[in-house]
Amino acid sequence: MRNEQNNNTDMKINSDTKEILSVLAWQMYCLQRPIEADFLYHYYRGEDVVRVLRDDTITFCLASLSTFEDKMEGKSVEVYYDLALQELLQAKMISQKEFDELIAVSIPEQTWLMFNSDNGYKRFRLCDFDEYVICFSKEKDDPYMYENYCKGADGYCLEFPTIELKEVTCKALDNSAEMKLLPIYYGRDVVDFIASTVLEILGDTAKKHHLKECIQDLLHIVQYSAKLSKYSKEKEVRLVVLLPKQHNDKLPDIEYVNTGDDKKYIYLKIPKNVLSGISSAYFNAANETQQIIDSVKKCGYIVTD
């Protein structure tokens, strides 16, 4: 009898473990939508190119989400989530009970980040965090992007292979960070993605058993990849870095920037070979462009131009 009880306990543990692993795999690999572009582009003024493409490393400057002019940044997901649930309820694809349970879930205020412990090992801890973002476009040499981000100066389009930028996110654990490369979805597409994901969660026994956690992960991801339709021309992809608010360790690839005002930035250092090309705006003067290209090559960058 005892052996039978032990066997039943082992089966339950194995079943629970498989369920948790299934949910974790979904959170890590399936919840993030694919980036349908082989290359991504960032638009800079000439004076910024020479600051980013340094002799020893590419140094991206990421701005805190709290400093963005669009005050809907990170918040529009709440509107889209509410709309998606209302539509599912009206279409009778979820019950009133399910709606009430889902609508009670909100964006998580903390996330799990890696820290160095006193004994030298790394461990995860649930903590408050700051959000930093750098934006890329799927479009090369886009007049709209040049005119909006390089206006009044010479403009340049830096090219990066998407697969290489994904590799950059592997720096997360060494830097006590969470890093994600996320495609942006606009307006109606956000609502549809949320609705389909909610139905997927409700239709899967393991995910439904961890409903609150799954929905929080959905909202956590979508808050950084949801924007209003009016920004759709940018065809944006974002590199998002989350860092703990309280952190004293020196990080190998991230440097906090003190500007002396309310704006918050970080520098993220990535290998020089991630850059694969540089092109210039149509309104540049030929001599300005040549000076920048020569400067980039002098720093040891091998690029097409």
C-alpha positions in Angstrom: 0.0 0.0 0.0 2.8 2.4 0.9 4.6 1.7 -2.4 1.4 2.4 -4.2 1.1 5.8 -2.4 4.7 6.6 -3.2 4.2 5.8 -6.8 1.1 8.0 -6.9 3.1 10.8 -5.3 5.9 10.4 -7.8 3.5 10.5 -10.7 1.9 13.7 -9.3 5.3 15.4 -8.9 6.3 14.4 -12.5 3.0 15.6 -13.8 3.3 18.9 -11.9 6.9 19.4 -13.1 5.9 18.7 -16.7 3.1 21.2 -16.4 5.3 23.9 -15.1 8.0 23.2 -17.7 5.4 23.4 -20.4 4.2 26.8 -19.2 7.8 28.1 -18.8 8.6 27.0 -22.4 5.5 28.8 -23.7 6.5 32.0 -21.8 10.1 31.9 -23.1 9.6 30.9 -26.7 6.0 31.0 -27.9 4.7 34.2 -26.3 7.2 36.4 -28.1 6.2 36.8 -31.7 8.8 36.3 -34.5 10.6 39.2 -36.1 9.9 39.0 -39.8 13.0 40.7 -41.0 16.6 39.6 -41.7 18.0 43.0 -40.9 17.1 45.8 -38.6 18.0 49.5 -38.9 18.6 52.4 -36.6 18.7 56.0 -37.8 21.3 58.4 -36.5 22.6 61.9 -37.1 26.2 62.1 -38.1 27.4 63.5 -34.7 25.7 60.5 -33.0 27.2 57.9 -35.4 30.8 58.7 -34.2 29.6 58.4 -30.5 28.0 55.0 -31.1 30.6 53.4 -33.3 33.6 53.6 -31.0 37.1 52.2 -31.4 36.5 49.2 -29.2 32.8 48.6 -29.2 29.4 49.6 -30.4 27.7 51.5 -27.6 23.9 51.8 -27.8 22.2 54.5 -25.7 18.9 53.3 -24.3 16.4 55.7 -22.9 14.2 55.0 -19.9 10.6 54.4 -20.9 9.6 57.0 -18.4 11.2 59.7 -20.5 9.4 59.0 -23.7 7.2 61.9 -25.0 4.3 59.5 -25.7 2.8 59.1 -22.3 0.8 56.0 -23.5 4.1 54.1 -23.7 3.7 51.0 -21.6 0.1 51.9 -20.8 -1.8 51.3 -24.0 -1.8 47.6 -23.4 -4.4 48.1 -20.6 -6.8 49.6 -23.1 -6.1 46.9 -25.7 -6.5 44.1 -23.1 -9.8 45.6 -21.9 -11.1 45.8 -25.5 -10.0 42.3 -26.4 -11.8 40.8 -23.3 -15.0 42.8 -24.1 -15.0 41.5 -27.7 -14.4 37.9 -26.5 -17.3 38.2 -24.0 -19.7 39.8 -26.6 -18.8 37.0 -29.0 -19.5 34.4 -26.3 -16.0 33.0 -26.7 -15.4 33.4 -22.9 -18.0 33.3 -20.1 -18.8 36.1 -17.7 -17.0 34.2 -15.0 -13.9 33.9 -17.1 -14.1 37.6 -18.0 -14.3 38.6 -14.4 -11.3 36.5 -13.6 -9.3 37.8 -16.5 -10.2 41.5 -16.1 -8.9 41.4 -12.5 -5.3 40.6 -13.7 -3.1 43.7 -14.1 0.4 44.4 -15.5 3.0 43.0 -13.0 5.0 45.6 -11.1 7.9 43.3 -10.5 9.9 40.8 -12.5 12.5 38.0 -11.8 16.1 39.2 -12.3 19.4 37.6 -11.7 21.7 38.7 -8.8 25.1 37.7 -7.5 24.7 36.2 -4.0 27.2 36.4 -1.1 28.5 32.9 -1.8 29.4 33.8 -5.4 26.5 32.1 -7.1 23.8 33.8 -9.1 20.2 33.6 -8.0 16.9 35.0 -9.2 15.0 37.6 -7.1 11.6 39.2 -7.7 12.2 42.9 -7.7 11.1 46.4 -8.9 12.7 47.4 -12.2 13.5 50.2 -14.6 12.8 49.9 -18.3 15.2 51.0 -21.1 14.5 50.9 -24.8 16.3 51.4 -28.1 14.2 51.3 -31.3 14.9 49.8 -34.7 13.1 49.8 -38.0 12.5 47.0 -40.5 12.9 49.6 -43.3 16.2 50.6 -44.8 16.8 54.2 -46.0 13.2 55.1 -45.3 12.5 58.8 -46.1 9.9 59.0 -43.3 12.5 57.8 -40.7 15.3 60.1 -42.0 13.0 63.1 -41.9 11.7 62.4 -38.4 14.9 61.3 -36.7 17.6 63.1 -38.6 15.9 66.4 -39.4 18.2 69.4 -39.6 21.4 67.3 -39.8 23.1 64.7 -41.9 21.4 61.3 -41.5 22.6 57.8 -41.5 21.0 54.3 -41.5 23.0 51.7 -39.6 22.2 48.0 -40.5 22.3 45.1 -38.1 21.5 41.4 -38.8 18.4 40.5 -36.7 20.0 37.2 -35.6 23.0 39.1 -34.2 20.8 41.5 -32.2 19.0 38.5 -30.8 22.3 37.2 -29.7 22.8 40.4 -27.8 19.9 39.5 -25.5 22.0 36.6 -24.2 24.0 39.2 -22.3 21.0 39.4 -19.9 22.1 37.0 -17.2 25.6 38.4 -16.9 24.2 41.9 -16.5 21.4 41.2 -13.9 18.9 42.1 -16.6 16.0 40.9 -18.7 16.5 41.6 -22.4 14.0 41.1 -25.2 14.0 41.9 -28.9 10.3 42.6 -29.7 8.4 43.5 -32.9 5.9 46.2 -32.4 2.2 45.6 -33.2 -0.2 48.5 -33.8 -3.8 49.1 -33.0 -6.1 46.3 -34.2 -3.2 43.7 -34.4 -2.5 44.2 -30.7 -6.2 43.4 -29.8 -6.2 40.3 -32.0 -3.0 39.0 -30.6 -4.2 39.4 -27.0 -7.5 37.8 -27.8 -6.0 34.8 -29.5 -3.4 34.3 -26.7 -6.2 34.5 -24.0 -8.1 31.8 -25.9 -4.9 29.7 -26.1 -4.4 30.0 -22.4 -7.9 29.1 -21.6 -7.8 26.1 -24.0 -4.7 24.5 -22.4 -5.1 22.7 -19.1 -1.5 23.6 -17.9 -1.7 27.2 -18.8 -5.2 27.6 -17.4 -4.0 26.1 -14.1 -1.5 29.0 -14.0 -4.0 31.5 -15.5 -2.9 34.6 -13.5 0.8 34.0 -14.2 0.3 33.4 -17.9 -1.9 36.5 -18.3 0.7 38.6 -16.4 3.4 37.4 -18.7 1.3 38.2 -21.7 0.7 41.8 -20.4 4.4 42.1 -19.4 5.5 41.3 -23.0 2.8 43.3 -24.8 3.2 46.5 -22.8 6.5 47.0 -24.7 5.3 45.9 -28.1 1.9 47.7 -28.3 1.6 51.1 -29.9 -1.1 53.2 -31.5 -1.9 52.8 -35.2 -0.6 56.3 -36.0 3.0 55.1 -35.4 2.7 52.1 -37.8 4.9 53.8 -40.5 7.9 53.2 -38.3 7.7 49.4 -38.6 9.4 49.2 -35.3 11.3 46.5 -33.4 12.6 47.2 -29.9 15.4 46.0 -27.8 14.1 46.3 -24.2 16.3 46.0 -21.2 14.9 45.7 -17.7 17.2 46.4 -14.8 16.6 46.3 -11.0 15.9 49.6 -9.4 18.3 48.8 -6.5 21.5 47.5 -7.9 25.1 48.2 -6.8 27.1 45.7 -8.9 29.3 46.8 -11.7 27.9 45.3 -14.9 30.2 44.0 -17.7 28.2 45.3 -20.6 25.9 48.0 -19.2 26.8 51.5 -17.8 24.3 53.8 -16.1 24.4 57.3 -17.4 24.1 60.3 -15.1 22.9 63.3 -17.1 22.2 65.5 -14.1 18.5 66.0 -15.0 15.4 63.8 -14.9 16.3 61.8 -18.0 17.6 58.3 -17.4 19.8 56.4 -19.8 22.1 53.4 -20.0 24.9 52.5 -22.4 24.8 48.9 -23.7 28.1 47.7 -25.2 27.9 45.1 -28.1 30.6 43.6 -30.4 31.8 45.7 -33.3 31.1 43.0 -35.9 27.3 43.2 -35.2 27.2 46.3 -37.6 26.9 45.1 -41.2 26.3 48.3 -43.1 25.8 52.0 -43.2 24.0 54.2 -45.7 23.3 57.9 -45.9 20.2 60.1 -46.2 19.3 61.5 -49.6 19.7 65.1 -48.3 23.2 64.7 -47.0 26.1 66.7 -48.5 28.6 64.4 -50.2 31.5 65.7 -48.1 29.7 65.1 -44.8 28.9 61.5 -45.8 32.4 60.8 -46.8 33.8 62.1 -43.5 31.5 59.8 -41.5 32.3 56.8 -43.7 36.0 57.4 -43.4 35.7 57.8 -39.6 33.8 54.6 -39.3 36.3 52.6 -41.3 39.2 54.2 -39.4 37.7 52.7 -36.2 38.0 49.2 -37.8 34.4 48.6 -38.9 34.0 46.6 -42.0 30.8 47.8 -43.6 29.0 48.1 -46.9 28.1 51.7 -47.9 
